[in-house]
Amino acid sequence: MNWKKLSTMEDLQSAIEESHQTPVGLFKHSTRCSISATAKDRLERNWSKIDGKISPYYLDLIAHRDISNAIQDTFGITHESPQFILLKNGKAVYHESHFGIQVSEIAEQI
């Protein structure tokens, strides 16, 4: 799995634009939270089921809370951590948090 990092507002805009061509997954991760680390590990271990069908982006919430706030404002989705948001055609079509993040559910949305 090759994460694309969200570290600037331009990266977020690029992800939104990319979602018009291929589904984009935004994973919001707290590097200080064990639940977030577990959710990230589960996502990575099962990613092969959807690899190549979705473009994965990774957001370090501790370093880039401003981008998380922009995601909340842009898509109207309340901030949670960890959180996975699926974008298609510039819109959030699915989101889940904590242990609700399941590759099988993401696959159903693609």
Jmol script that loads the backbone (N, CA, C; Angstrom):
load data "model"
ATOM      1  N   MET A   1       0.848  -1.172   0.000  1.00  0.00           N
ATOM      2  CA  MET A   1       0.000   0.000   0.000  1.00  0.00           C
ATOM      3  C   MET A   1       0.893   1.235   0.000  1.00  0.00           C
ATOM      4  N   ASN A   2       0.651   2.116  -0.933  1.00  0.00           N
ATOM      5  CA  ASN A   2       1.437   3.345  -1.038  1.00  0.00           C
ATOM      6  C   ASN A   2       0.568   4.554  -0.703  1.00  0.00           C
ATOM      7  N   TRP A   3       0.718   5.014   0.545  1.00  0.00           N
ATOM      8  CA  TRP A   3      -0.017   6.200   0.971  1.00  0.00           C
ATOM      9  C   TRP A   3       0.496   7.443   0.259  1.00  0.00           C
ATOM     10  N   LYS A   4      -0.418   8.298  -0.148  1.00  0.00           N
ATOM     11  CA  LYS A   4      -0.068   9.650  -0.585  1.00  0.00           C
ATOM     12  C   LYS A   4      -0.317  10.531   0.632  1.00  0.00           C
ATOM     13  N   LYS A   5       0.642  11.361   0.975  1.00  0.00           N
ATOM     14  CA  LYS A   5       0.501  12.176   2.179  1.00  0.00           C
ATOM     15  C   LYS A   5      -0.279  13.453   1.913  1.00  0.00           C
ATOM     16  N   LEU A   6      -1.154  13.763   2.861  1.00  0.00           N
ATOM     17  CA  LEU A   6      -1.870  15.042   2.863  1.00  0.00           C
ATOM     18  C   LEU A   6      -1.133  15.938   3.850  1.00  0.00           C
ATOM     19  N   SER A   7      -0.357  16.850   3.336  1.00  0.00           N
ATOM     20  CA  SER A   7       0.386  17.731   4.239  1.00  0.00           C
ATOM     21  C   SER A   7       0.212  19.210   3.890  1.00  0.00           C
ATOM     22  N   THR A   8      -0.510  19.475   2.804  1.00  0.00           N
ATOM     23  CA  THR A   8      -0.797  20.862   2.425  1.00  0.00           C
ATOM     24  C   THR A   8      -2.237  20.953   1.918  1.00  0.00           C
ATOM     25  N   MET A   9      -2.739  22.152   1.879  1.00  0.00           N
ATOM     26  CA  MET A   9      -4.083  22.354   1.324  1.00  0.00           C
ATOM     27  C   MET A   9      -4.099  21.999  -0.163  1.00  0.00           C
ATOM     28  N   GLU A  10      -2.964  22.193  -0.827  1.00  0.00           N
ATOM     29  CA  GLU A  10      -2.864  21.819  -2.244  1.00  0.00           C
ATOM     30  C   GLU A  10      -2.990  20.312  -2.410  1.00  0.00           C
ATOM     31  N   ASP A  11      -2.428  19.537  -1.462  1.00  0.00           N
ATOM     32  CA  ASP A  11      -2.573  18.078  -1.508  1.00  0.00           C
ATOM     33  C   ASP A  11      -4.045  17.687  -1.394  1.00  0.00           C
ATOM     34  N   LEU A  12      -4.764  18.357  -0.514  1.00  0.00           N
ATOM     35  CA  LEU A  12      -6.189  18.072  -0.362  1.00  0.00           C
ATOM     36  C   LEU A  12      -6.932  18.393  -1.646  1.00  0.00           C
ATOM     37  N   GLN A  13      -6.633  19.525  -2.248  1.00  0.00           N
ATOM     38  CA  GLN A  13      -7.286  19.894  -3.504  1.00  0.00           C
ATOM     39  C   GLN A  13      -6.972  18.873  -4.597  1.00  0.00           C
ATOM     40  N   SER A  14      -5.740  18.404  -4.643  1.00  0.00           N
ATOM     41  CA  SER A  14      -5.350  17.382  -5.623  1.00  0.00           C
ATOM     42  C   SER A  14      -6.136  16.093  -5.411  1.00  0.00           C
ATOM     43  N   ALA A  15      -6.325  15.709  -4.148  1.00  0.00           N
ATOM     44  CA  ALA A  15      -7.091  14.500  -3.845  1.00  0.00           C
ATOM     45  C   ALA A  15      -8.537  14.648  -4.309  1.00  0.00           C
ATOM     46  N   ILE A  16      -9.113  15.806  -4.054  1.00  0.00           N
ATOM     47  CA  ILE A  16     -10.488  16.058  -4.483  1.00  0.00           C
ATOM     48  C   ILE A  16     -10.585  15.993  -6.005  1.00  0.00           C
ATOM     49  N   GLU A  17      -9.649  16.604  -6.698  1.00  0.00           N
ATOM     50  CA  GLU A  17      -9.634  16.564  -8.162  1.00  0.00           C
ATOM     51  C   GLU A  17      -9.445  15.135  -8.668  1.00  0.00           C
ATOM     52  N   GLU A  18      -8.553  14.391  -8.027  1.00  0.00           N
ATOM     53  CA  GLU A  18      -8.303  12.999  -8.436  1.00  0.00           C
ATOM     54  C   GLU A  18      -9.561  12.150  -8.295  1.00  0.00           C
ATOM     55  N   SER A  19     -10.413  12.479  -7.313  1.00  0.00           N
ATOM     56  CA  SER A  19     -11.618  11.677  -7.069  1.00  0.00           C
ATOM     57  C   SER A  19     -12.605  11.728  -8.237  1.00  0.00           C
ATOM     58  N   HIS A  20     -12.397  12.646  -9.173  1.00  0.00           N
ATOM     59  CA  HIS A  20     -13.240  12.691 -10.372  1.00  0.00           C
ATOM     60  C   HIS A  20     -12.825  11.608 -11.374  1.00  0.00           C
ATOM     61  N   GLN A  21     -11.627  11.058 -11.193  1.00  0.00           N
ATOM     62  CA  GLN A  21     -11.123  10.009 -12.082  1.00  0.00           C
ATOM     63  C   GLN A  21     -11.178   8.624 -11.438  1.00  0.00           C
ATOM     64  N   THR A  22     -10.843   8.576 -10.155  1.00  0.00           N
ATOM     65  CA  THR A  22     -10.802   7.315  -9.413  1.00  0.00           C
ATOM     66  C   THR A  22     -11.215   7.596  -7.970  1.00  0.00           C
ATOM     67  N   PRO A  23     -11.848   6.649  -7.296  1.00  0.00           N
ATOM     68  CA  PRO A  23     -12.201   6.883  -5.889  1.00  0.00           C
ATOM     69  C   PRO A  23     -10.955   7.174  -5.051  1.00  0.00           C
ATOM     70  N   VAL A  24     -11.110   8.057  -4.084  1.00  0.00           N
ATOM     71  CA  VAL A  24     -10.017   8.463  -3.208  1.00  0.00           C
ATOM     72  C   VAL A  24     -10.422   8.181  -1.765  1.00  0.00           C
ATOM     73  N   GLY A  25      -9.508   7.593  -1.012  1.00  0.00           N
ATOM     74  CA  GLY A  25      -9.732   7.350   0.404  1.00  0.00           C
ATOM     75  C   GLY A  25      -8.855   8.264   1.235  1.00  0.00           C
ATOM     76  N   LEU A  26      -9.452   8.993   2.158  1.00  0.00           N
ATOM     77  CA  LEU A  26      -8.711   9.848   3.082  1.00  0.00           C
ATOM     78  C   LEU A  26      -8.716   9.171   4.444  1.00  0.00           C
ATOM     79  N   PHE A  27      -7.526   8.840   4.949  1.00  0.00           N
ATOM     80  CA  PHE A  27      -7.426   8.246   6.283  1.00  0.00           C
ATOM     81  C   PHE A  27      -6.841   9.272   7.231  1.00  0.00           C
ATOM     82  N   LYS A  28      -7.643   9.682   8.203  1.00  0.00           N
ATOM     83  CA  LYS A  28      -7.218  10.665   9.200  1.00  0.00           C
ATOM     84  C   LYS A  28      -6.722   9.899  10.424  1.00  0.00           C
ATOM     85  N   HIS A  29      -5.438  10.076  10.739  1.00  0.00           N
ATOM     86  CA  HIS A  29      -4.766   9.264  11.751  1.00  0.00           C
ATOM     87  C   HIS A  29      -4.124  10.118  12.831  1.00  0.00           C
ATOM     88  N   SER A  30      -4.381   9.750  14.088  1.00  0.00           N
ATOM     89  CA  SER A  30      -3.694  10.384  15.205  1.00  0.00           C
ATOM     90  C   SER A  30      -2.499   9.509  15.582  1.00  0.00           C
ATOM     91  N   THR A  31      -1.310  10.060  15.458  1.00  0.00           N
ATOM     92  CA  THR A  31      -0.098   9.299  15.757  1.00  0.00           C
ATOM     93  C   THR A  31       0.084   9.077  17.260  1.00  0.00           C
ATOM     94  N   ARG A  32      -0.774   9.649  18.070  1.00  0.00           N
ATOM     95  CA  ARG A  32      -0.699   9.489  19.529  1.00  0.00           C
ATOM     96  C   ARG A  32      -1.754   8.542  20.086  1.00  0.00           C
ATOM     97  N   CYS A  33      -2.527   7.913  19.229  1.00  0.00           N
ATOM     98  CA  CYS A  33      -3.679   7.120  19.675  1.00  0.00           C
ATOM     99  C   CYS A  33      -3.518   5.656  19.283  1.00  0.00           C
ATOM    100  N   SER A  34      -3.609   4.765  20.263  1.00  0.00           N
ATOM    101  CA  SER A  34      -3.454   3.329  19.982  1.00  0.00           C
ATOM    102  C   SER A  34      -4.615   2.786  19.153  1.00  0.00           C
ATOM    103  N   ILE A  35      -5.817   3.320  19.341  1.00  0.00           N
ATOM    104  CA  ILE A  35      -6.959   2.876  18.529  1.00  0.00           C
ATOM    105  C   ILE A  35      -6.730   3.260  17.071  1.00  0.00           C
ATOM    106  N   SER A  36      -6.214   4.448  16.851  1.00  0.00           N
ATOM    107  CA  SER A  36      -5.918   4.892  15.496  1.00  0.00           C
ATOM    108  C   SER A  36      -4.840   4.012  14.862  1.00  0.00           C
ATOM    109  N   ALA A  37      -3.832   3.663  15.628  1.00  0.00           N
ATOM    110  CA  ALA A  37      -2.765   2.788  15.120  1.00  0.00           C
ATOM    111  C   ALA A  37      -3.315   1.415  14.755  1.00  0.00           C
ATOM    112  N   THR A  38      -4.209   0.902  15.568  1.00  0.00           N
ATOM    113  CA  THR A  38      -4.816  -0.404  15.285  1.00  0.00           C
ATOM    114  C   THR A  38      -5.686  -0.338  14.036  1.00  0.00           C
ATOM    115  N   ALA A  39      -6.479   0.714  13.907  1.00  0.00           N
ATOM    116  CA  ALA A  39      -7.332   0.877  12.724  1.00  0.00           C
ATOM    117  C   ALA A  39      -6.485   0.989  11.461  1.00  0.00           C
ATOM    118  N   LYS A  40      -5.384   1.725  11.541  1.00  0.00           N
ATOM    119  CA  LYS A  40      -4.482   1.870  10.390  1.00  0.00           C
ATOM    120  C   LYS A  40      -3.871   0.527  10.016  1.00  0.00           C
ATOM    121  N   ASP A  41      -3.439  -0.234  11.008  1.00  0.00           N
ATOM    122  CA  ASP A  41      -2.851  -1.549  10.754  1.00  0.00           C
ATOM    123  C   ASP A  41      -3.863  -2.484  10.100  1.00  0.00           C
ATOM    124  N   ARG A  42      -5.084  -2.505  10.593  1.00  0.00           N
ATOM    125  CA  ARG A  42      -6.130  -3.357   9.999  1.00  0.00           C
ATOM    126  C   ARG A  42      -6.415  -2.949   8.559  1.00  0.00           C
ATOM    127  N   LEU A  43      -6.455  -1.656   8.321  1.00  0.00           N
ATOM    128  CA  LEU A  43      -6.688  -1.147   6.972  1.00  0.00           C
ATOM    129  C   LEU A  43      -5.573  -1.600   6.037  1.00  0.00           C
ATOM    130  N   GLU A  44      -4.338  -1.445   6.473  1.00  0.00           N
ATOM    131  CA  GLU A  44      -3.192  -1.822   5.642  1.00  0.00           C
ATOM    132  C   GLU A  44      -3.129  -3.331   5.394  1.00  0.00           C
ATOM    133  N   ARG A  45      -3.431  -4.131   6.414  1.00  0.00           N
ATOM    134  CA  ARG A  45      -3.385  -5.593   6.249  1.00  0.00           C
ATOM    135  C   ARG A  45      -4.428  -6.107   5.268  1.00  0.00           C
ATOM    136  N   ASN A  46      -5.540  -5.410   5.135  1.00  0.00           N
ATOM    137  CA  ASN A  46      -6.627  -5.867   4.258  1.00  0.00           C
ATOM    138  C   ASN A  46      -6.736  -5.085   2.952  1.00  0.00           C
ATOM    139  N   TRP A  47      -5.845  -4.144   2.749  1.00  0.00           N
ATOM    140  CA  TRP A  47      -5.917  -3.256   1.592  1.00  0.00           C
ATOM    141  C   TRP A  47      -5.852  -4.000   0.261  1.00  0.00           C
ATOM    142  N   SER A  48      -5.203  -5.138   0.214  1.00  0.00           N
ATOM    143  CA  SER A  48      -5.035  -5.865  -1.054  1.00  0.00           C
ATOM    144  C   SER A  48      -6.378  -6.168  -1.718  1.00  0.00           C
ATOM    145  N   LYS A  49      -7.454  -6.217  -0.940  1.00  0.00           N
ATOM    146  CA  LYS A  49      -8.787  -6.487  -1.489  1.00  0.00           C
ATOM    147  C   LYS A  49      -9.293  -5.359  -2.378  1.00  0.00           C
ATOM    148  N   ILE A  50      -8.762  -4.145  -2.179  1.00  0.00           N
ATOM    149  CA  ILE A  50      -9.216  -3.004  -2.978  1.00  0.00           C
ATOM    150  C   ILE A  50      -8.052  -2.268  -3.643  1.00  0.00           C
ATOM    151  N   ASP A  51      -6.860  -2.810  -3.526  1.00  0.00           N
ATOM    152  CA  ASP A  51      -5.682  -2.164  -4.107  1.00  0.00           C
ATOM    153  C   ASP A  51      -5.864  -1.983  -5.611  1.00  0.00           C
ATOM    154  N   GLY A  52      -5.557  -0.794  -6.090  1.00  0.00           N
ATOM    155  CA  GLY A  52      -5.702  -0.478  -7.503  1.00  0.00           C
ATOM    156  C   GLY A  52      -7.076   0.070  -7.865  1.00  0.00           C
ATOM    157  N   LYS A  53      -8.037  -0.032  -6.939  1.00  0.00           N
ATOM    158  CA  LYS A  53      -9.388   0.468  -7.188  1.00  0.00           C
ATOM    159  C   LYS A  53      -9.642   1.800  -6.498  1.00  0.00           C
ATOM    160  N   ILE A  54      -8.709   2.199  -5.664  1.00  0.00           N
ATOM    161  CA  ILE A  54      -8.878   3.398  -4.854  1.00  0.00           C
ATOM    162  C   ILE A  54      -7.499   4.000  -4.594  1.00  0.00           C
ATOM    163  N   SER A  55      -7.441   5.304  -4.530  1.00  0.00           N
ATOM    164  CA  SER A  55      -6.183   6.005  -4.269  1.00  0.00           C
ATOM    165  C   SER A  55      -6.148   6.413  -2.792  1.00  0.00           C
ATOM    166  N   PRO A  56      -5.201   5.883  -2.000  1.00  0.00           N
ATOM    167  CA  PRO A  56      -5.195   6.149  -0.563  1.00  0.00           C
ATOM    168  C   PRO A  56      -4.358   7.370  -0.156  1.00  0.00           C
ATOM    169  N   TYR A  57      -4.959   8.232   0.645  1.00  0.00           N
ATOM    170  CA  TYR A  57      -4.278   9.405   1.193  1.00  0.00           C
ATOM    171  C   TYR A  57      -4.241   9.293   2.713  1.00  0.00           C
ATOM    172  N   TYR A  58      -3.129   9.733   3.299  1.00  0.00           N
ATOM    173  CA  TYR A  58      -2.889   9.646   4.732  1.00  0.00           C
ATOM    174  C   TYR A  58      -2.696  11.043   5.309  1.00  0.00           C
ATOM    175  N   LEU A  59      -3.444  11.331   6.373  1.00  0.00           N
ATOM    176  CA  LEU A  59      -3.331  12.619   7.052  1.00  0.00           C
ATOM    177  C   LEU A  59      -2.903  12.401   8.492  1.00  0.00           C
ATOM    178  N   ASP A  60      -1.749  12.940   8.866  1.00  0.00           N
ATOM    179  CA  ASP A  60      -1.278  12.952  10.241  1.00  0.00           C
ATOM    180  C   ASP A  60      -1.977  14.121  10.931  1.00  0.00           C
ATOM    181  N   LEU A  61      -2.958  13.796  11.770  1.00  0.00           N
ATOM    182  CA  LEU A  61      -3.768  14.840  12.412  1.00  0.00           C
ATOM    183  C   LEU A  61      -2.983  15.720  13.371  1.00  0.00           C
ATOM    184  N   ILE A  62      -1.994  15.149  14.012  1.00  0.00           N
ATOM    185  CA  ILE A  62      -1.222  15.924  14.977  1.00  0.00           C
ATOM    186  C   ILE A  62      -0.446  17.034  14.262  1.00  0.00           C
ATOM    187  N   ALA A  63       0.129  16.686  13.123  1.00  0.00           N
ATOM    188  CA  ALA A  63       0.936  17.651  12.367  1.00  0.00           C
ATOM    189  C   ALA A  63       0.096  18.590  11.507  1.00  0.00           C
ATOM    190  N   HIS A  64      -1.087  18.135  11.099  1.00  0.00           N
ATOM    191  CA  HIS A  64      -1.861  18.897  10.111  1.00  0.00           C
ATOM    192  C   HIS A  64      -3.340  18.997  10.470  1.00  0.00           C
ATOM    193  N   ARG A  65      -3.630  19.485  11.637  1.00  0.00           N
ATOM    194  CA  ARG A  65      -5.026  19.620  12.066  1.00  0.00           C
ATOM    195  C   ARG A  65      -5.789  20.606  11.179  1.00  0.00           C
ATOM    196  N   ASP A  66      -5.085  21.577  10.609  1.00  0.00           N
ATOM    197  CA  ASP A  66      -5.735  22.538   9.719  1.00  0.00           C
ATOM    198  C   ASP A  66      -6.356  21.851   8.503  1.00  0.00           C
ATOM    199  N   ILE A  67      -5.699  20.823   8.006  1.00  0.00           N
ATOM    200  CA  ILE A  67      -6.234  20.092   6.852  1.00  0.00           C
ATOM    201  C   ILE A  67      -7.460  19.282   7.277  1.00  0.00           C
ATOM    202  N   SER A  68      -7.404  18.696   8.459  1.00  0.00           N
ATOM    203  CA  SER A  68      -8.568  17.983   8.986  1.00  0.00           C
ATOM    204  C   SER A  68      -9.753  18.925   9.122  1.00  0.00           C
ATOM    205  N   ASN A  69      -9.500  20.125   9.617  1.00  0.00           N
ATOM    206  CA  ASN A  69     -10.577  21.118   9.732  1.00  0.00           C
ATOM    207  C   ASN A  69     -11.137  21.479   8.361  1.00  0.00           C
ATOM    208  N   ALA A  70     -10.263  21.586   7.365  1.00  0.00           N
ATOM    209  CA  ALA A  70     -10.708  21.898   6.001  1.00  0.00           C
ATOM    210  C   ALA A  70     -11.564  20.761   5.436  1.00  0.00           C
ATOM    211  N   ILE A  71     -11.199  19.522   5.749  1.00  0.00           N
ATOM    212  CA  ILE A  71     -11.998  18.371   5.306  1.00  0.00           C
ATOM    213  C   ILE A  71     -13.386  18.452   5.932  1.00  0.00           C
ATOM    214  N   GLN A  72     -13.428  18.748   7.219  1.00  0.00           N
ATOM    215  CA  GLN A  72     -14.710  18.878   7.916  1.00  0.00           C
ATOM    216  C   GLN A  72     -15.559  19.975   7.290  1.00  0.00           C
ATOM    217  N   ASP A  73     -14.954  21.117   7.038  1.00  0.00           N
ATOM    218  CA  ASP A  73     -15.681  22.240   6.456  1.00  0.00           C
ATOM    219  C   ASP A  73     -16.128  21.963   5.022  1.00  0.00           C
ATOM    220  N   THR A  74     -15.277  21.342   4.241  1.00  0.00           N
ATOM    221  CA  THR A  74     -15.572  21.075   2.831  1.00  0.00           C
ATOM    222  C   THR A  74     -16.685  20.050   2.651  1.00  0.00           C
ATOM    223  N   PHE A  75     -16.641  18.986   3.458  1.00  0.00           N
ATOM    224  CA  PHE A  75     -17.568  17.874   3.249  1.00  0.00           C
ATOM    225  C   PHE A  75     -18.676  17.779   4.297  1.00  0.00           C
ATOM    226  N   GLY A  76     -18.608  18.629   5.333  1.00  0.00           N
ATOM    227  CA  GLY A  76     -19.644  18.612   6.356  1.00  0.00           C
ATOM    228  C   GLY A  76     -19.655  17.359   7.200  1.00  0.00           C
ATOM    229  N   ILE A  77     -18.492  16.757   7.378  1.00  0.00           N
ATOM    230  CA  ILE A  77     -18.370  15.531   8.167  1.00  0.00           C
ATOM    231  C   ILE A  77     -17.648  15.879   9.465  1.00  0.00           C
ATOM    232  N   THR A  78     -18.286  15.619  10.583  1.00  0.00           N
ATOM    233  CA  THR A  78     -17.698  15.902  11.885  1.00  0.00           C
ATOM    234  C   THR A  78     -16.377  15.157  12.045  1.00  0.00           C
ATOM    235  N   HIS A  79     -15.381  15.856  12.549  1.00  0.00           N
ATOM    236  CA  HIS A  79     -14.058  15.284  12.765  1.00  0.00           C
ATOM    237  C   HIS A  79     -14.106  14.142  13.772  1.00  0.00           C
ATOM    238  N   GLU A  80     -13.444  13.047  13.418  1.00  0.00           N
ATOM    239  CA  GLU A  80     -13.190  11.937  14.331  1.00  0.00           C
ATOM    240  C   GLU A  80     -11.801  11.414  14.022  1.00  0.00           C
ATOM    241  N   SER A  81     -11.277  10.627  14.945  1.00  0.00           N
ATOM    242  CA  SER A  81      -9.958  10.041  14.743  1.00  0.00           C
ATOM    243  C   SER A  81      -9.887   8.697  15.454  1.00  0.00           C
ATOM    244  N   PRO A  82      -9.528   7.677  14.692  1.00  0.00           N
ATOM    245  CA  PRO A  82      -9.244   7.658  13.264  1.00  0.00           C
ATOM    246  C   PRO A  82     -10.540   7.780  12.459  1.00  0.00           C
ATOM    247  N   GLN A  83     -10.370   8.152  11.215  1.00  0.00           N
ATOM    248  CA  GLN A  83     -11.535   8.329  10.334  1.00  0.00           C
ATOM    249  C   GLN A  83     -11.127   8.042   8.896  1.00  0.00           C
ATOM    250  N   PHE A  84     -12.016   7.381   8.164  1.00  0.00           N
ATOM    251  CA  PHE A  84     -11.813   7.098   6.742  1.00  0.00           C
ATOM    252  C   PHE A  84     -12.961   7.738   5.977  1.00  0.00           C
ATOM    253  N   ILE A  85     -12.611   8.500   4.947  1.00  0.00           N
ATOM    254  CA  ILE A  85     -13.608   9.170   4.109  1.00  0.00           C
ATOM    255  C   ILE A  85     -13.353   8.773   2.660  1.00  0.00           C
ATOM    256  N   LEU A  86     -14.377   8.314   1.987  1.00  0.00           N
ATOM    257  CA  LEU A  86     -14.276   7.938   0.578  1.00  0.00           C
ATOM    258  C   LEU A  86     -14.852   9.058  -0.280  1.00  0.00           C
ATOM    259  N   LEU A  87     -14.048   9.535  -1.221  1.00  0.00           N
ATOM    260  CA  LEU A  87     -14.464  10.588  -2.146  1.00  0.00           C
ATOM    261  C   LEU A  87     -14.676  10.010  -3.536  1.00  0.00           C
ATOM    262  N   LYS A  88     -15.760  10.433  -4.170  1.00  0.00           N
ATOM    263  CA  LYS A  88     -16.032  10.115  -5.572  1.00  0.00           C
ATOM    264  C   LYS A  88     -16.592  11.381  -6.204  1.00  0.00           C
ATOM    265  N   ASN A  89     -16.049  11.737  -7.342  1.00  0.00           N
ATOM    266  CA  ASN A  89     -16.524  12.918  -8.068  1.00  0.00           C
ATOM    267  C   ASN A  89     -16.567  14.168  -7.190  1.00  0.00           C
ATOM    268  N   GLY A  90     -15.561  14.312  -6.351  1.00  0.00           N
ATOM    269  CA  GLY A  90     -15.443  15.502  -5.525  1.00  0.00           C
ATOM    270  C   GLY A  90     -16.343  15.552  -4.305  1.00  0.00           C
ATOM    271  N   LYS A  91     -17.048  14.452  -4.025  1.00  0.00           N
ATOM    272  CA  LYS A  91     -17.974  14.421  -2.896  1.00  0.00           C
ATOM    273  C   LYS A  91     -17.666  13.252  -1.970  1.00  0.00           C
ATOM    274  N   ALA A  92     -17.914  13.460  -0.687  1.00  0.00           N
ATOM    275  CA  ALA A  92     -17.772  12.378   0.290  1.00  0.00           C
ATOM    276  C   ALA A  92     -18.995  11.477   0.171  1.00  0.00           C
ATOM    277  N   VAL A  93     -18.769  10.211  -0.168  1.00  0.00           N
ATOM    278  CA  VAL A  93     -19.878   9.278  -0.354  1.00  0.00           C
ATOM    279  C   VAL A  93     -19.965   8.250   0.770  1.00  0.00           C
ATOM    280  N   TYR A  94     -18.944   8.211   1.614  1.00  0.00           N
ATOM    281  CA  TYR A  94     -18.908   7.247   2.719  1.00  0.00           C
ATOM    282  C   TYR A  94     -17.889   7.738   3.738  1.00  0.00           C
ATOM    283  N   HIS A  95     -18.194   7.543   5.008  1.00  0.00           N
ATOM    284  CA  HIS A  95     -17.204   7.806   6.044  1.00  0.00           C
ATOM    285  C   HIS A  95     -17.488   6.919   7.247  1.00  0.00           C
ATOM    286  N   GLU A  96     -16.419   6.595   7.929  1.00  0.00           N
ATOM    287  CA  GLU A  96     -16.524   5.741   9.107  1.00  0.00           C
ATOM    288  C   GLU A  96     -15.362   6.065  10.023  1.00  0.00           C
ATOM    289  N   SER A  97     -15.499   5.700  11.293  1.00  0.00           N
ATOM    290  CA  SER A  97     -14.430   5.987  12.239  1.00  0.00           C
ATOM    291  C   SER A  97     -14.164   4.793  13.150  1.00  0.00           C
ATOM    292  N   HIS A  98     -13.078   4.885  13.846  1.00  0.00           N
ATOM    293  CA  HIS A  98     -12.634   3.918  14.838  1.00  0.00           C
ATOM    294  C   HIS A  98     -12.661   2.493  14.251  1.00  0.00           C
ATOM    295  N   PHE A  99     -13.194   1.542  15.005  1.00  0.00           N
ATOM    296  CA  PHE A  99     -13.186   0.158  14.535  1.00  0.00           C
ATOM    297  C   PHE A  99     -14.282  -0.126  13.516  1.00  0.00           C
ATOM    298  N   GLY A 100     -15.063   0.881  13.175  1.00  0.00           N
ATOM    299  CA  GLY A 100     -16.034   0.746  12.098  1.00  0.00           C
ATOM    300  C   GLY A 100     -15.388   0.804  10.726  1.00  0.00           C
ATOM    301  N   ILE A 101     -14.111   1.174  10.674  1.00  0.00           N
ATOM    302  CA  ILE A 101     -13.392   1.246   9.394  1.00  0.00           C
ATOM    303  C   ILE A 101     -13.090  -0.176   8.942  1.00  0.00           C
ATOM    304  N   GLN A 102     -13.766  -0.605   7.880  1.00  0.00           N
ATOM    305  CA  GLN A 102     -13.634  -1.968   7.364  1.00  0.00           C
ATOM    306  C   GLN A 102     -13.413  -1.933   5.857  1.00  0.00           C
ATOM    307  N   VAL A 103     -12.383  -2.611   5.386  1.00  0.00           N
ATOM    308  CA  VAL A 103     -12.110  -2.660   3.952  1.00  0.00           C
ATOM    309  C   VAL A 103     -13.295  -3.252   3.199  1.00  0.00           C
ATOM    310  N   SER A 104     -13.970  -4.226   3.779  1.00  0.00           N
ATOM    311  CA  SER A 104     -15.120  -4.834   3.090  1.00  0.00           C
ATOM    312  C   SER A 104     -16.231  -3.803   2.850  1.00  0.00           C
ATOM    313  N   GLU A 105     -16.461  -2.908   3.800  1.00  0.00           N
ATOM    314  CA  GLU A 105     -17.467  -1.860   3.620  1.00  0.00           C
ATOM    315  C   GLU A 105     -17.017  -0.829   2.586  1.00  0.00           C
ATOM    316  N   ILE A 106     -15.724  -0.497   2.603  1.00  0.00           N
ATOM    317  CA  ILE A 106     -15.198   0.434   1.606  1.00  0.00           C
ATOM    318  C   ILE A 106     -15.360  -0.173   0.217  1.00  0.00           C
ATOM    319  N   ALA A 107     -15.055  -1.446   0.085  1.00  0.00           N
ATOM    320  CA  ALA A 107     -15.178  -2.141  -1.209  1.00  0.00           C
ATOM    321  C   ALA A 107     -16.599  -2.063  -1.741  1.00  0.00           C
ATOM    322  N   GLU A 108     -17.593  -2.166  -0.877  1.00  0.00           N
ATOM    323  CA  GLU A 108     -18.985  -2.080  -1.301  1.00  0.00           C
ATOM    324  C   GLU A 108     -19.337  -0.711  -1.878  1.00  0.00           C
ATOM    325  N   GLN A 109     -18.628   0.313  -1.440  1.00  0.00           N
ATOM    326  CA  GLN A 109     -18.894   1.683  -1.875  1.00  0.00           C
ATOM    327  C   GLN A 109     -18.189   2.063  -3.174  1.00  0.00           C
ATOM    328  N   ILE A 110     -17.180   1.299  -3.519  1.00  0.00           N
ATOM    329  CA  ILE A 110     -16.417   1.594  -4.736  1.00  0.00           C
ATOM    330  C   ILE A 110     -17.233   1.133  -5.892  1.00  0.00           C
TER     331      ILE A 110
END
end "model"
wireframe off; spacefill off
backbone 0.3
color backbone group
